[in-house]
Amino acid sequence: MLIREIKPENAESFDLLMKQVENEADFMLMEPGERKGSPEQQRKWLERVDKESNSTVLVAEQGGQIVGYVAVIGGDTKRTKHSAYLVIGFFKRIHRAWYRNKSISKVRRMGNNS
């Protein structure tokens, strides 16, 4: 299992992952089929996130396939730049908690280095 920052060229597989996770889980903010974005829109969003110092998307990769993600979205105003919200999504078949914990640990380390 590899945890790494996402690249804009991963937009298509990231888009599919997000939609699949939303189809599998009852706890995501978007319901199955509600997300209308395209891989191209994801790519543009990932490029914007890459330029922000307080945002990132980490992906979990297994066997060359992206199987989960942790998105850290930082605030964009003077009063919220110090804060962020997390979005965590993994394929249902990826059930071992240590994958999620490993991703969150990496986010914490990144926060401590800021």
HUZI-V15732 format. One record per residue. N is the residue number from 0. PHI is phi in radians with two decimals (none if undefined). Layout:
n-><N | N>
phi-><PHI | PHI>
This chain:
n-><0 | 1 | 2 | 3 | 4 | 5 | 6 | 7 | 8 | 9 | 10 | 11 | 12 | 13 | 14 | 15 | 16 | 17 | 18 | 19 | 20 | 21 | 22 | 23 | 24 | 25 | 26 | 27 | 28 | 29 | 30 | 31 | 32 | 33 | 34 | 35 | 36 | 37 | 38 | 39 | 40 | 41 | 42 | 43 | 44 | 45 | 46 | 47 | 48 | 49 | 50 | 51 | 52 | 53 | 54 | 55 | 56 | 57 | 58 | 59 | 60 | 61 | 62 | 63 | 64 | 65 | 66 | 67 | 68 | 69 | 70 | 71 | 72 | 73 | 74 | 75 | 76 | 77 | 78 | 79 | 80 | 81 | 82 | 83 | 84 | 85 | 86 | 87 | 88 | 89 | 90 | 91 | 92 | 93 | 94 | 95 | 96 | 97 | 98 | 99 | 100 | 101 | 102 | 103 | 104 | 105 | 106 | 107 | 108 | 109 | 110 | 111 | 112 | 113>
phi-><none | -2.01 | -1.92 | -2.61 | -1.28 | -1.29 | -2.05 | -0.96 | -1.23 | -1.55 | -1.01 | -1.15 | -1.21 | -1.15 | -1.06 | -1.12 | -1.04 | -1.03 | -1.15 | -1.17 | -1.06 | -1.14 | -1.27 | -1.52 | -1.84 | -1.61 | -1.87 | -1.34 | -1.25 | -1.83 | -1.46 | -0.93 | 1.44 | -1.32 | -1.28 | -1.91 | -1.15 | -2.05 | -0.98 | -1.13 | -1.14 | -1.08 | -1.02 | -1.10 | -1.13 | -1.11 | -1.13 | -1.14 | -1.05 | -1.07 | -1.47 | -1.56 | -1.34 | -2.00 | -2.44 | -2.85 | -2.26 | -1.78 | -2.12 | -1.75 | -2.10 | -2.35 | 1.03 | 1.39 | -1.95 | -1.33 | -2.04 | -2.98 | -2.67 | -2.26 | -1.80 | -1.94 | -1.96 | -1.43 | -1.13 | -2.10 | -2.08 | -0.98 | -1.43 | -2.10 | -1.05 | -1.43 | -1.97 | -2.70 | -2.10 | -1.91 | -2.17 | -2.13 | -2.52 | -2.33 | -0.96 | -1.01 | -1.21 | -1.58 | -1.86 | -1.32 | -1.08 | -1.15 | -1.09 | -1.14 | -1.08 | -1.09 | -1.11 | -1.16 | -1.06 | -1.15 | -1.10 | -1.07 | -1.06 | -1.10 | -1.11 | -1.20 | -1.50 | -1.40>
